[in-house]
């Protein structure tokens, strides 16, 4: 073989095995990345269960005959709500429809608030847990459930917002829409027997 023949570049068909090996390596790496992201939950398509539902004990059923000695709440109890339990926050109107007290554990109770959000905007709005806080013993607590809905323009939806509080608490303040320190609250008396 002469010097000129050795220095000539090889045709594409002579490097095809190299290209196939490189392509297989890239496909394997991308597949591994997708599997890792799927297992981490980054690519899940369906709704994910709330993290609090896995980490906290399940509440005692509303019709349960067992009563927690600390709470004094044997079953679900309806709570009185103020006559005007409505909050306007920009283009959204939040209306508190009802409140229930449910046994949760020996030292805790669960508060469930049924809320209607009316969207007066031209665009869809979020109806989610981030729009609610509960003032308990001087601090603000986020909901324990993961309310996450979209309310279409000029529409309304109802949802359930849940908070878990110590059984010894007698009064709480619900914030809806505009939440944070110093924001208006709706006072709810927890009338457990």
Secondary structure, 3 states (H helix, E strand, C coil): CCHHHHHCCCCHHHHHHHHHHHHHHHHHHHHHHHHHHHHCCCCCCCCCCCHHHHHCCCCCCCCCCCCCCCCCCCCCEEECCCCCCEEEECCEEEEEEEEEEEEEECCEEEEEEEEEEEECCCCCEEEEHHHEEEEECCEEECCCCCCEEEECCCCEEEEEEEEEEECCCCEEEEEECCCCCCCCCEEEECCCC
